[in-house]
Amino acid sequence: MHYPQQQPTEKRQTCFLKSTLASRQWLVYSCHAVITIFSSIFIVAVEQDQGLSLPKRTGEIAPIRIAQTDKRAEAERLTDEGLQLFDQGTAESLQQAIEKWETALPLWREVGDQSAEAFIHLILGRAHDLLGFKQKALDYYNQALPLYQKLEDRVGEATTLNNIGLVYSNLGENQQALDYFQQALPLFQAVGDRALEAVTLSNIGAVYNALGEKQRALEYYQQSLPLSQAVGDRAGEATTLNNIGLVYAELGEKQRALEYYQQALPLSRAVGNRALEAGILNNIGLVYNDLGEKQRALEYFQQALPLKRTVGDRAGEARTLNNIGAVYSELGEKQQALEYYQQALPLSQA
């Protein structure tokens, strides 16, 4: 069987999420894969209503109100457990999180909490997106969007628009992605949150990079970077630095690309984002391969590979295996190259 020699490639993705149930505030940090770019992190803040107030006098406690309170408590428990599973970032934990949230969703509907219902649709969309189920992700996002619009929650609306744009980027529908990002940007600017604005600017830059408009991409990244730095968003800063490095790598400015990657790498490690770290390590390996430093390229690919496996990124794992195979092929070690290509093949077909 003949395996054609391949040039190393990559498609990057990552996600991180936290919650604080006590204050009824939810912070969601996530990234979405975009072909040839590593798209930006966005932040979601969704306020939830306080629990139902029970009458002070025991004799007035209505059974239906107790039932509603119990449902809310159960919905909160399931939602929080799902968030903790999501935070683990593995394929198995993501699937478990989905099961928790799908159980919580009808409970939130029954207690009439549309803000929580919208949030569950949003994070279900994100989890399905991470697992590669793009159409399912869009289905959930398209259920979240009208709820946020009805609630006049501009942050939730803008975040959902941003997520939809990112899915279209993943699917290679860049113009449609750009349309959604352009809808999200003024909403983020209107709420005065620079972190949200920075993310969207970086995502717009990512689309222009995918469209081949490198200078325009750099303009958006350079607008995004100081905003991320100003608000202390190290994950967003790392992502944008990585994106800038990608542009310079594609422009043939390899050393300049390395400078940006080397700035991004410690930031990704500092925030504990293994998927982001894996993408940056892979990108550094690609540059060293292009510079002819094959052994050094292998070192970075070999660091990226277990991280890809840990976060359950099967497509990314396949690309990294192909990258390693390509380097061994270029080194003349054809049998070893073949072994890596054969490991990559079933992952690519899955």
Secondary structure, DSSP 8 states (H G I E B T S, - for coil): ----------EE--EEEEEETTTTEEEEEE--EEETEE---EEEEEE--------SSGGG--HHHHHHHHHHHHHHHHHHHHHHHHHH--HHHHHHHHHHHHHHHHHHHHTT-HHHHHHHHHHHHHHHHHTT-HHHHHHHHHHHHHHHHHTT-HHHHHHHHHHHHHHHHHTT-HHHHHHHHHHHHHHHHHTT-HHHHHHHHHHHHHHHHHTT-HHHHHHHHHHHHHHHHHTT-HHHHHHHHHHHHHHHHHTT-HHHHHHHHHHHHHHHHHTT-HHHHHHHHHHHHHHHHHTT-HHHHHHHHHHHHHHHHHTT-HHHHHHHHHHHHHHHHHTT-HHHHHHHHHHHHHHHH-
